[in-house]
Amino acid sequence: MCKVSIIVPYYNSEKTIIRALDSIKNQTYKDFEIIIINDGSNDSSEKLVNKFINDNKNIKCKHLNQKNKGPSSARNLGIKSSKGEYIAFLDSDDTWENNKLEEQINFLEKHKDYYILGTQNNIIIKGKKLNKIKTNDYFTEITFYKRLFKNYFITPSVIINKKALEEIGLFNEEQRYAEDQLLFMRVLRKFKGGIINIPLCTTYKYLYGDNGLSANMKMCEKFEIRNLILLYKENNKSEKKISFALLILLIIFSYLKYLRRILIVKLRKYRWLNEKNYFC
Protein backbone atom coordinates (compact mmCIF):
# COMPACT_ATOMS: atom_id res chain seq x y z
CA MET A 1 0.00 0.00 0.00
CA CYS A 2 1.01 3.61 -0.54
CA LYS A 3 -0.58 6.99 -0.01
CA VAL A 4 -0.54 8.26 -3.63
CA SER A 5 -0.76 6.52 -7.00
CA ILE A 6 0.56 8.70 -9.81
CA ILE A 7 -0.90 7.94 -13.24
CA VAL A 8 1.36 8.80 -16.20
CA PRO A 9 0.08 7.85 -19.67
CA TYR A 10 2.37 8.35 -22.64
CA TYR A 11 2.24 8.08 -26.42
CA ASN A 12 5.35 8.70 -28.55
CA SER A 13 6.82 10.91 -25.83
CA GLU A 14 10.53 10.16 -26.20
CA LYS A 15 11.43 13.87 -25.98
CA THR A 16 9.61 14.58 -22.69
CA ILE A 17 8.76 11.42 -20.72
CA ILE A 18 11.99 11.31 -18.66
CA ARG A 19 11.63 15.00 -17.75
CA ALA A 20 8.15 14.19 -16.41
CA LEU A 21 9.31 11.10 -14.48
CA ASP A 22 12.31 12.94 -13.03
CA SER A 23 9.95 15.58 -11.62
CA ILE A 24 8.14 12.77 -9.78
CA LYS A 25 11.40 11.20 -8.59
CA ASN A 26 12.42 14.56 -7.10
CA GLN A 27 9.29 14.95 -4.97
CA THR A 28 9.92 15.79 -1.32
CA TYR A 29 6.94 13.55 -0.45
CA LYS A 30 7.97 9.94 -1.03
CA ASP A 31 5.01 7.68 -0.19
CA PHE A 32 3.87 7.04 -3.76
CA GLU A 33 3.84 4.61 -6.62
CA ILE A 34 4.13 5.53 -10.30
CA ILE A 35 1.89 3.74 -12.78
CA ILE A 36 3.19 4.41 -16.30
CA ILE A 37 0.96 3.42 -19.21
CA ASN A 38 2.26 3.01 -22.75
CA ASP A 39 -0.67 3.92 -24.99
CA GLY A 40 0.66 2.12 -28.07
CA SER A 41 3.85 4.13 -28.66
CA ASN A 42 6.03 3.28 -31.64
CA ASP A 43 9.05 5.47 -30.82
CA SER A 44 11.76 4.93 -28.19
CA SER A 45 9.56 5.99 -25.25
CA GLU A 46 9.14 2.45 -23.93
CA LYS A 47 12.91 1.84 -23.83
CA LEU A 48 13.45 5.13 -22.01
CA VAL A 49 10.79 4.28 -19.42
CA ASN A 50 12.27 0.81 -18.87
CA LYS A 51 15.69 2.36 -18.32
CA PHE A 52 14.22 4.86 -15.84
CA ILE A 53 12.63 2.00 -13.88
CA ASN A 54 15.85 -0.03 -13.89
CA ASP A 55 17.86 3.00 -12.76
CA ASN A 56 15.43 3.82 -9.93
CA LYS A 57 14.65 0.52 -8.27
CA ASN A 58 13.95 2.32 -4.99
CA ILE A 59 10.79 3.81 -6.56
CA LYS A 60 7.63 1.71 -6.83
CA CYS A 61 6.82 1.60 -10.53
CA LYS A 62 4.39 -0.30 -12.72
CA HIS A 63 4.78 -0.20 -16.50
CA LEU A 64 1.62 -1.19 -18.36
CA ASN A 65 1.02 -1.51 -22.09
CA GLN A 66 -2.10 -1.23 -24.22
CA LYS A 67 -3.02 -0.61 -27.84
CA ASN A 68 -3.51 3.05 -28.67
CA LYS A 69 -6.88 4.00 -27.17
CA GLY A 70 -6.24 7.52 -25.95
CA PRO A 71 -5.36 9.09 -22.58
CA SER A 72 -8.72 8.36 -20.90
CA SER A 73 -8.41 4.62 -21.46
CA ALA A 74 -4.77 4.72 -20.33
CA ARG A 75 -5.63 6.67 -17.17
CA ASN A 76 -8.47 4.28 -16.37
CA LEU A 77 -6.13 1.31 -16.75
CA GLY A 78 -3.74 2.99 -14.34
CA ILE A 79 -6.46 3.77 -11.80
CA LYS A 80 -7.69 0.18 -11.86
CA SER A 81 -4.14 -1.00 -11.12
CA SER A 82 -3.55 1.54 -8.34
CA LYS A 83 -3.06 0.83 -4.63
CA GLY A 84 -3.00 4.40 -3.33
CA GLU A 85 -5.49 6.29 -1.20
CA TYR A 86 -5.17 9.25 -3.55
CA ILE A 87 -4.86 9.38 -7.35
CA ALA A 88 -2.68 12.03 -9.00
CA PHE A 89 -2.20 12.64 -12.71
CA LEU A 90 0.80 13.78 -14.73
CA ASP A 91 0.93 13.96 -18.51
CA SER A 92 4.13 12.90 -20.22
CA ASP A 93 4.94 16.41 -21.50
CA ASP A 94 4.36 18.23 -18.18
CA THR A 95 6.29 18.45 -14.91
CA TRP A 96 5.72 18.99 -11.19
CA GLU A 97 7.46 21.26 -8.72
CA ASN A 98 9.40 19.27 -6.10
CA ASN A 99 6.92 20.10 -3.30
CA LYS A 100 3.73 19.46 -5.29
CA LEU A 101 2.64 16.26 -3.57
CA GLU A 102 3.77 17.45 -0.14
CA GLU A 103 1.62 20.59 -0.33
CA GLN A 104 -1.45 18.70 -1.53
CA ILE A 105 -1.19 15.75 0.87
CA ASN A 106 -0.65 18.09 3.82
CA PHE A 107 -3.83 19.95 2.89
CA LEU A 108 -5.93 16.86 2.24
CA GLU A 109 -4.82 15.15 5.45
CA LYS A 110 -5.86 18.24 7.43
CA HIS A 111 -9.13 18.70 5.52
CA LYS A 112 -10.60 15.23 5.10
CA ASP A 113 -13.87 16.60 3.65
CA TYR A 114 -12.09 17.73 0.47
CA TYR A 115 -11.87 15.07 -2.23
CA ILE A 116 -10.40 16.88 -5.25
CA LEU A 117 -7.55 19.36 -5.13
CA GLY A 118 -5.79 21.21 -7.91
CA THR A 119 -3.07 23.87 -7.99
CA GLN A 120 -2.10 26.86 -10.04
CA ASN A 121 0.27 26.10 -12.89
CA ASN A 122 3.20 27.60 -14.73
CA ILE A 123 3.04 27.94 -18.50
CA ILE A 124 6.48 28.05 -20.10
CA ILE A 125 6.80 28.62 -23.85
CA LYS A 126 10.31 28.64 -25.30
CA GLY A 127 11.76 29.23 -21.83
CA LYS A 128 9.47 32.20 -21.06
CA LYS A 129 6.94 32.08 -18.22
CA LEU A 130 3.63 33.52 -19.43
CA ASN A 131 1.10 33.30 -16.61
CA LYS A 132 0.58 35.33 -13.45
CA ILE A 133 -1.19 34.32 -10.23
CA LYS A 134 -3.93 36.85 -9.44
CA THR A 135 -4.55 36.13 -5.74
CA ASN A 136 -2.60 36.16 -2.50
CA ASP A 137 -4.87 33.56 -0.89
CA TYR A 138 -3.27 30.17 -0.30
CA PHE A 139 -6.46 28.24 -1.07
CA THR A 140 -9.64 28.83 -3.05
CA GLU A 141 -12.69 26.61 -2.68
CA ILE A 142 -14.23 25.62 -6.03
CA THR A 143 -17.88 24.67 -5.88
CA PHE A 144 -19.72 22.74 -8.57
CA TYR A 145 -21.57 25.86 -9.74
CA LYS A 146 -18.38 27.93 -9.78
CA ARG A 147 -16.69 25.29 -11.94
CA LEU A 148 -19.57 25.31 -14.42
CA PHE A 149 -18.56 28.82 -15.49
CA LYS A 150 -14.79 28.46 -15.43
CA ASN A 151 -12.22 25.69 -15.65
CA TYR A 152 -10.06 25.84 -12.52
CA PHE A 153 -8.49 22.38 -12.85
CA ILE A 154 -5.81 21.28 -15.30
CA THR A 155 -5.24 17.55 -15.22
CA PRO A 156 -1.54 17.46 -14.15
CA SER A 157 -2.38 19.62 -11.12
CA VAL A 158 -5.18 17.39 -9.83
CA ILE A 159 -5.18 14.85 -7.02
CA ILE A 160 -8.39 13.00 -6.11
CA ASN A 161 -9.39 10.84 -3.18
CA LYS A 162 -9.85 7.39 -4.70
CA LYS A 163 -13.13 6.95 -2.81
CA ALA A 164 -14.63 9.66 -5.00
CA LEU A 165 -13.72 7.76 -8.17
CA GLU A 166 -15.10 4.54 -6.74
CA GLU A 167 -18.43 6.31 -6.27
CA ILE A 168 -18.52 8.62 -9.32
CA GLY A 169 -16.82 6.41 -11.89
CA LEU A 170 -13.79 6.86 -14.14
CA PHE A 171 -12.99 8.77 -17.34
CA ASN A 172 -15.37 8.39 -20.29
CA GLU A 173 -13.24 6.43 -22.77
CA GLU A 174 -15.58 7.21 -25.67
CA GLN A 175 -14.92 10.95 -25.30
CA ARG A 176 -11.70 12.33 -26.80
CA TYR A 177 -12.07 15.96 -25.70
CA ALA A 178 -12.87 17.54 -22.30
CA GLU A 179 -13.40 14.10 -20.73
CA ASP A 180 -11.18 15.05 -17.79
CA GLN A 181 -13.30 18.12 -17.05
CA LEU A 182 -16.49 16.06 -17.14
CA LEU A 183 -15.06 13.75 -14.47
CA PHE A 184 -13.87 16.65 -12.31
CA MET A 185 -17.30 18.32 -12.47
CA ARG A 186 -18.99 15.05 -11.52
CA VAL A 187 -16.68 14.78 -8.51
CA LEU A 188 -17.39 18.40 -7.50
CA ARG A 189 -21.12 17.78 -7.76
CA LYS A 190 -20.80 15.21 -4.98
CA PHE A 191 -17.72 16.29 -2.99
CA LYS A 192 -15.88 19.42 -1.87
CA GLY A 193 -12.88 20.62 -3.82
CA GLY A 194 -10.54 23.52 -4.41
CA ILE A 195 -7.15 24.71 -5.61
CA ILE A 196 -3.91 25.71 -3.93
CA ASN A 197 -2.89 29.08 -5.34
CA ILE A 198 0.74 28.14 -5.82
CA PRO A 199 2.05 27.05 -9.24
CA LEU A 200 3.02 23.46 -8.46
CA CYS A 201 3.00 22.06 -12.01
CA THR A 202 4.27 23.28 -15.35
CA THR A 203 2.91 22.88 -18.86
CA TYR A 204 5.03 23.62 -21.88
CA LYS A 205 2.33 24.50 -24.37
CA TYR A 206 -0.62 26.85 -24.48
CA LEU A 207 -3.72 25.54 -22.71
CA TYR A 208 -5.70 25.94 -25.92
CA GLY A 209 -4.98 26.70 -29.57
CA ASP A 210 -1.43 25.41 -29.38
CA ASN A 211 0.19 25.89 -32.80
CA GLY A 212 -3.05 27.50 -33.96
CA LEU A 213 -5.04 24.27 -34.08
CA SER A 214 -8.46 25.90 -34.35
CA ALA A 215 -10.04 22.57 -35.39
CA ASN A 216 -9.13 21.10 -31.99
CA MET A 217 -10.55 24.17 -30.28
CA LYS A 218 -13.81 23.61 -32.12
CA MET A 219 -13.98 20.01 -30.95
CA CYS A 220 -13.16 21.05 -27.38
CA GLU A 221 -16.02 23.54 -27.47
CA LYS A 222 -18.37 20.92 -28.88
CA PHE A 223 -17.60 18.53 -26.05
CA GLU A 224 -17.63 21.26 -23.41
CA ILE A 225 -21.24 21.96 -24.35
CA ARG A 226 -21.92 18.23 -24.50
CA ASN A 227 -20.61 17.96 -20.93
CA LEU A 228 -23.04 20.63 -19.77
CA ILE A 229 -25.95 18.82 -21.40
CA LEU A 230 -24.89 15.50 -19.83
CA LEU A 231 -24.72 17.12 -16.39
CA TYR A 232 -28.18 18.62 -16.95
CA LYS A 233 -29.51 15.18 -17.81
CA GLU A 234 -27.97 13.81 -14.61
CA ASN A 235 -30.03 16.16 -12.40
CA ASN A 236 -31.84 13.19 -10.88
CA LYS A 237 -28.53 11.90 -9.46
CA SER A 238 -27.76 15.00 -7.41
CA GLU A 239 -29.25 17.66 -5.17
CA LYS A 240 -27.19 20.24 -7.09
CA LYS A 241 -29.53 20.82 -10.02
CA ILE A 242 -28.92 22.60 -13.30
CA SER A 243 -32.11 24.35 -14.36
CA PHE A 244 -32.94 24.66 -18.05
CA ALA A 245 -32.44 28.42 -17.82
CA LEU A 246 -29.00 27.92 -16.26
CA LEU A 247 -28.11 25.39 -18.97
CA ILE A 248 -28.92 27.93 -21.71
CA LEU A 249 -26.90 30.60 -19.89
CA LEU A 250 -23.95 28.21 -19.55
CA ILE A 251 -24.05 27.29 -23.24
CA ILE A 252 -24.11 30.95 -24.27
CA PHE A 253 -21.29 31.76 -21.85
CA SER A 254 -19.26 28.79 -23.12
CA TYR A 255 -19.64 29.95 -26.72
CA LEU A 256 -18.55 33.48 -25.78
CA LYS A 257 -15.44 32.00 -24.13
CA TYR A 258 -14.82 30.01 -27.31
CA LEU A 259 -14.96 33.18 -29.43
CA ARG A 260 -12.57 34.86 -27.00
CA ARG A 261 -10.13 31.93 -27.31
CA ILE A 262 -10.20 32.17 -31.10
CA LEU A 263 -9.42 35.88 -30.88
CA ILE A 264 -6.55 35.25 -28.45
CA VAL A 265 -5.07 32.56 -30.70
CA LYS A 266 -5.24 34.82 -33.75
CA LEU A 267 -3.62 37.70 -31.85
CA ARG A 268 -0.98 35.32 -30.48
CA LYS A 269 -0.17 34.10 -33.98
CA TYR A 270 -0.05 37.64 -35.37
CA ARG A 271 2.28 38.79 -32.59
CA TRP A 272 4.55 35.77 -33.13
CA LEU A 273 4.77 36.45 -36.85
CA ASN A 274 5.67 40.09 -36.21
CA GLU A 275 8.33 39.12 -33.65
CA LYS A 276 9.75 36.54 -36.07
CA ASN A 277 9.94 39.07 -38.90
CA TYR A 278 11.41 41.71 -36.61
CA PHE A 279 14.28 39.51 -35.48
CA CYS A 280 15.13 38.20 -38.97
ABEGO torsion letter per residue (X at the ends): XBABBBBBBBBGAAAAAAAAAAAAAABABABBBBBBBBBGBABAAAAAAAAAAAABAABBBBBBBBBBAEAAAAAAAAAAABABABBBBBBAABBBBAAAAAAAAAAAAABAABABBBBBBBBBBGGBBABBBABABABBBBBAAAAAABBABBAAABBBBAAAAAAAEBBBAABABGAAAAAAAAAAAABBBBBBABBABBBABBABGBGGBAAAAAAAAAAAAAAAAAAAAAAAABABBBBAAAAAAAAAAAAAAAAAAAAAAAAAAAAAAAAAAAAX
